[in-house]
Each structure stands twice: as structure tokens, then as C-alpha cells.
Amino acid sequence: RGRFWKTPKRAATRTGWTDVGSPTVTARYVQIKNVCYFQIRVVPGTTVATTAGTSYVALPVTAFGLSGDGSMTDLTTLIAIGSCAIDAANSRVYVPTQIATGDTLLIAGWFEA
């Protein structure tokens, strides 16, 4: 309580994703002292696909420390897709492999900011 989720000043830039159509990407975060919690929602235009180790999203604020934790979930089927890797050195969250899907995806987690 007393904390408000914010919309990032910079867009949730995705790199290494394969898009068919134009997806809608929304993000929000809240920073409590030196911990930042984030949520990124991807609604495919038609489909999106990712490859582990190369597909990532820029974090909403600069990361510090060694790491953090995150996961990607299919919000349409309510099935967990897998763990994400937080790259604190480059302020990125790397997502797991996802074959082409038209389902809505959620990436959520935390890191030291």
C-alpha cells in the first residue's frame, strides 16, 4: 500500500522477437527502495515467437547488482512458459523460447535497481 505502479518513460523495447502483425506491448513497474518489480504484457497482432538467449525486453530502469528473477506466462491458457534471465549488466530480461502463438503473454519479475 502507498506505492503506485508507473508506466515506464521509455517503451518496453523488445529485441529478437518474431512478430506477425503489430503487437500491443504495455508495461508498468514499481520501485520500492532498491528493488524494482515489473510487468510486461504482449498482445500479438497475429503471432509472436521468441528464442531463449536472444529474445529480450529492455528493463524499465537501470539494473544494478548481479541478477533478479522473472517468468513468462501465457495469459490466454494460464500456463507458465518458463523462467526469464535478468541481465543486470545490460538492463535486460531474456525470455524463454516460445513457438509462434497468438496468445497474450505476460513477463513479470524483479531486479535490483
C-alpha positions in Angstrom: 0.0 0.0 0.0 1.1 3.5 -0.6 3.1 2.5 -3.7 1.8 3.2 -7.2 2.7 1.3 -10.4 4.2 3.6 -13.1 4.3 3.5 -16.8 7.9 3.4 -17.9 9.2 6.6 -19.5 10.9 4.5 -22.2 8.9 2.0 -24.2 9.3 -1.7 -23.3 11.6 -2.3 -26.3 11.7 -5.9 -27.5 14.6 -7.3 -29.4 14.9 -10.7 -31.1 11.2 -11.3 -31.2 9.5 -12.6 -34.4 6.2 -10.7 -34.9 3.5 -11.3 -37.5 1.3 -8.2 -37.3 1.9 -5.4 -34.9 1.7 -6.5 -31.2 0.5 -4.2 -28.5 3.0 -4.0 -25.7 2.2 -2.5 -22.3 4.4 -2.3 -19.3 4.4 -1.0 -15.8 6.7 -1.1 -12.8 7.1 0.0 -9.2 10.3 0.7 -7.4 10.5 0.2 -3.6 13.8 1.3 -2.3 16.4 -0.6 -4.4 14.0 -3.3 -5.8 12.1 -2.8 -9.0 9.1 -5.0 -9.8 7.9 -5.1 -13.4 5.1 -6.5 -15.6 5.1 -6.5 -19.4 2.1 -7.6 -21.4 2.4 -8.6 -25.1 -0.8 -9.0 -27.1 0.2 -10.3 -30.6 -1.1 -8.6 -33.8 -1.3 -12.1 -35.2 1.5 -14.1 -33.6 4.8 -13.6 -31.7 7.6 -16.0 -31.2 10.8 -15.9 -29.0 14.1 -17.7 -28.8 15.8 -18.2 -25.4 19.2 -16.5 -25.1 18.5 -14.0 -27.9 15.0 -12.6 -27.3 14.8 -9.9 -24.6 13.0 -6.8 -23.4 14.8 -3.7 -22.0 14.1 -3.2 -18.3 12.2 -0.1 -17.3 15.0 1.4 -15.2 18.8 0.7 -14.9 19.6 -2.6 -13.2 22.3 -3.0 -10.6 23.7 -5.9 -8.7 24.0 -9.4 -10.0 20.6 -10.5 -11.1 16.9 -10.8 -10.3 14.1 -13.2 -11.2 11.3 -13.3 -13.8 8.9 -15.6 -15.6 6.8 -15.6 -18.7 3.2 -16.9 -18.7 0.6 -17.5 -21.4 -2.4 -15.4 -20.1 -4.8 -16.9 -22.6 -4.3 -20.5 -21.4 -3.0 -19.6 -17.9 0.1 -21.9 -18.4 3.6 -21.0 -17.3 6.0 -20.9 -20.2 9.3 -20.7 -18.2 11.8 -18.7 -16.3 13.4 -15.5 -17.6 17.0 -14.5 -17.1 17.7 -11.0 -15.8 20.9 -9.5 -17.3 21.7 -6.7 -14.8 24.9 -5.7 -16.7 22.7 -4.7 -19.8 19.4 -4.0 -18.0 17.5 -6.7 -20.0 15.2 -9.6 -19.3 15.8 -12.5 -21.5 12.6 -14.6 -22.2 12.3 -18.4 -22.8 11.6 -19.9 -26.2 8.0 -19.6 -27.3 6.8 -21.0 -30.6 4.6 -18.7 -32.7 1.5 -18.0 -30.7 -1.5 -15.7 -30.9 -1.9 -15.9 -27.2 -1.4 -12.9 -24.8 2.0 -13.2 -22.9 3.0 -11.8 -19.5 6.5 -11.2 -18.4 6.9 -10.3 -14.7 9.7 -10.2 -12.2 12.0 -8.1 -10.1 15.6 -6.9 -10.0 17.9 -4.6 -8.0 17.7 -1.0 -9.2 
